[in-house]
């Protein structure tokens, strides 16, 4: 479960008071990393957190940046001395989600990688020959195996890195439920098909499995 900012548990009236203080101190509404002054924002929020016995963490800065951004119009009305304070109830509390950052690093090194792979064979002495034959046929690759020990690197020198993609992390329970629903619905559809259609479908599935 995604960890939420401790500030998100405070009453909205208190969040408004904090937000007003932050706006006065030029706290960013939106991406807190744009101006490269993240440490200043962190220290400002850290001081505020002490009044609420909250130990500020990195994500708390993001919480208030998003809170200010999402509620910009409402907050400007609430901050007005003659503004409608009942609008406080309409404020939106940001909710953090878990994302996966995919990235690449590259450089030069020498390394030893220890891997394993399970093979079915009728004789233990044939396994190595079987693996070599399957590798030559293109039916198996050295990197299809799994690591049996930690890779040993030597003379490693990283050249550069790049952030490639950010994508939401799907909750495992929801994913499993989705898979089950897909299978159940597929089963119902398959049950309604005639023999000729099933044979065509089998051919398509076999072709797809061979390509994996």
N, C-alpha and C positions, 0 to 999 in steps of 0.2 A: 504494500500500500504506500502511495506517495506521501512523503512527509510534508506537512503544511507548516507555514510560518506560525510561530507562537502568537504573534500579533493578531492573526486572523481569529483568535478565540476571544479577543477583547470586544466589549460592547461597541456598537457603531459610534456612539457619542464620544467615546474615548479615542476612537480612530480618527474622528473629525478633529479633535484637539491636537492630536499628533500631526495629522496632515497639515493643519494650519501652520504649525511650527515649522514643518519641513518646507512648505512653500515659501515662508518668510526667509528661510536659509537657502533658497534656490535649489532645493532638492529636485532632481529631474522627474518630469512626467513623461514616462516612456523609457526607452533603453538607457539604463544607468551606466552603460559602458561606452557610450558615444563620445563623451568628452574626456575619457581616460582619467577621470578624477574619482574613481570608485572608492578608493581608500578614504577620501574626505567624507563621502556620503556614509560610509560604513562607520566611521568614528562619530559622526553626528547622530546616527541612529543608535549607536552603542551607548551614548550618553543618555538618550531618551529611554532606552531599554532598562536602565538601572532603576528608574522610578517604578517600573512594573515588575521588577525582579526577573527580567528576561535577559538571558545571555544571547546577545545578537549573533546570528550566523549569516553567512553569505546570502542565503535565499531571502532573508528578511529585507534586504535592500531591494531585491527584485519585487518583493510583495508590495512595498509602498510605491515603487515606481509604476507598477501595474495598477495599483489602487487609484493613484492620482490620474493616470491615463484613462482608465475606464469610467471614472466618475467626474471628469473635468467640468462638465457643464453643471452638474448637481452641486459640486463643491463650491463653485463660484457663487451660486445662489445662496448656499448655506453660510458661506463666509461673510456675505453681505449683512451688516448690522440689522437691516430691516428685512432680511431674507426669511423665507419660510423654513423653520426648523423641522417641520414635520417631514421634510424631504430626506431627512437622515435615514428614515426607514427604507427608502428606495435605493440607498447606496448598494452597489454590487461588491461582494467580497471575492477577490481573485482566488482561483483554485489552481494549485500547481499540478502539473502532470509529469509523468516520467517519460523521458525521451532517450533515444539511443544515438550517440554521436559516432559516426563511422569516420575513421581517419586512416591515413597512410603515412608511414615513415620509410625512408630509404637511406641507404648508405653502403658501405663496404665492410666486409668482415670475413673471417674464416669461422666455420662452425661445425660442430658434430651434433647430428640429430639422431635420436634413438627412437625407432618406431616399430610398430607391430601390426599384423593384419591376420585375421582368421581365414583359413582356407579349408575347404572340404577336400579330403583325399582318402584313397583306399590304402595308402602306405605312407608313413611318416617320411621315409627317405625320398619320396617323390615330390614333396611340397615345394622345395626350392626350385626344382625343374619346372613344376607347374606354374609357379609365380613368374619365372622368367619367360615362359611360353606365353602366358596371358599378357605380360607387359609388352612383348613383341607384337602380339596380335592387336594391341590397343584396347584390351578388355580390362586392364588393370594398370594403375599408375602408382608410382612410389608414394605419392602424396595422398593416396586414398586411405592410407593406414592411420593409426593413432599413435600419439606419443606415449612411450613407455617410461621415459625419463625426461627430465628437464633438458632443453637444448643448451648445449655448451657453446658460448660465443667467445671468440678471441680476436684481438686487433679490431674491435668494432669502432667504427667512426660514422656517426649519423650525419648525413648531408643536409637533409631538409625534411619537412613534413607538410601535409596539407589536410584540412578538414574537408571531407568529401560530401557528407550528407547527414541530415538530422531527421529522424523519423520517430513517431510516437511508439512507445512500447505497449503492445497489446497485453492486457491482463490475461494471465494463463487460464483463469477460470472461464472468462468470456470466450477465449479462443477455443478451449476444449468444448464448450457448449455449442459454439458455431460449427465446429467440425462434426459434432454429433448430429446437429440438425441437418447439415448437408448430407450426411450418410443416410439418415432416416428418410429424408425426402427423395434421395436417389434410389433407395430401396423400393419406395412406393412406385416411382416411375418405372423402374426395371420390371417390377411385378406385372405391370400393365402392358409390356411389350410382347409382340409375337416372336416366334423362333427366328424368322428371317432377319428381323430388326436386331435381335439379340446377337446374332452371328456377325452382323455388320459392326455393331458396337464393340464386340470382342476383338475384332480385327483392329479397330481404332485404338483400343486400350493396349493391345499387344504392341502395336507400332510405337505408341507413346512410351511404354515401359522400356523398349529397346533403345530409345533415344536418351534415356536418363543415365 
